[in-house]
Amino acid sequence: MSGKDAVSPTRASRRMAKKAVSIVQWDMATIAEADMTAWDTSGFTLDGPPNDTTPYVVHYIAIGGPAVSSKVISWQTPTSAA
């Protein structure tokens, strides 16, 4: 999701993509995307096409270990605010 600060009316958007990282502007323009192409016990690799030249800080947390489990589920994204 993305939002532009200090404007009226509000300018915001949200988007879902089958990418490890997807950075979009409030007008839905895709700025950068990347796929996870490799991982091991000490790190992971993201790879994507050339993006714009602006650097972005991406915060993340990696959770793992033998007691961790997960599953992939589908859900319908709401089309309006509740």
BELHUKA-V340630 format. One record per residue. N is the residue number from 0. RES is the residue in one small letter. PSI is psi in whole degrees, -180 to 180 (NA if undefined). D_FIRST is the distance of its C-alpha to the first C-alpha in Angstrom with 2 decimals. Layout:
<<N;RES;PSI;D_FIRST> <N;RES;PSI;D_FIRST>>
This chain:
<<0;m;158;0.00> <1;s;148;3.74> <2;g;146;7.00> <3;k;129;10.58> <4;d;148;13.10> <5;a;41;16.57> <6;v;154;16.60> <7;s;124;18.08> <8;p;167;16.99> <9;t;140;13.39> <10;r;111;11.07> <11;a;158;7.44> <12;s;164;5.61> <13;r;154;4.01> <14;r;146;6.16> <15;m;138;8.59> <16;a;153;11.15> <17;k;60;14.41> <18;k;154;13.90> <19;a;-37;14.22> <20;v;132;11.76> <21;s;118;9.39> <22;i;122;8.22> <23;v;157;7.23> <24;q;171;8.22> <25;w;-18;7.73> <26;d;15;10.48> <27;m;9;9.03> <28;a;128;11.42> <29;t;125;11.20> <30;i;-46;12.29> <31;a;147;13.22> <32;e;153;13.54> <33;a;148;16.06> <34;d;153;18.01> <35;m;120;19.98> <36;t;-15;23.53> <37;a;154;25.64> <38;w;155;25.97> <39;d;-166;28.95> <40;t;-15;30.03> <41;s;-2;29.20> <42;g;-174;25.92> <43;f;162;23.70> <44;t;129;23.12> <45;l;140;20.04> <46;d;141;20.98> <47;g;177;19.57> <48;p;165;20.78> <49;p;135;21.26> <50;n;-171;18.17> <51;d;173;18.30> <52;t;2;20.47> <53;t;127;18.10> <54;p;143;18.01> <55;y;142;14.87> <56;v;124;15.28> <57;v;114;13.62> <58;h;141;14.70> <59;y;164;15.75> <60;i;135;18.40> <61;a;127;20.76> <62;i;132;22.77> <63;g;-180;25.97> <64;g;168;29.60> <65;p;-21;32.06> <66;a;0;31.04> <67;v;134;27.38> <68;s;160;26.62> <69;s;169;23.63> <70;k;157;23.03> <71;v;130;20.56> <72;i;161;19.95> <73;s;148;18.48> <74;w;158;16.97> <75;q;121;16.13> <76;t;131;12.68> <77;p;146;13.59> <78;t;-8;13.66> <79;s;164;14.16> <80;a;144;13.99> <81;a;NA;16.81>>
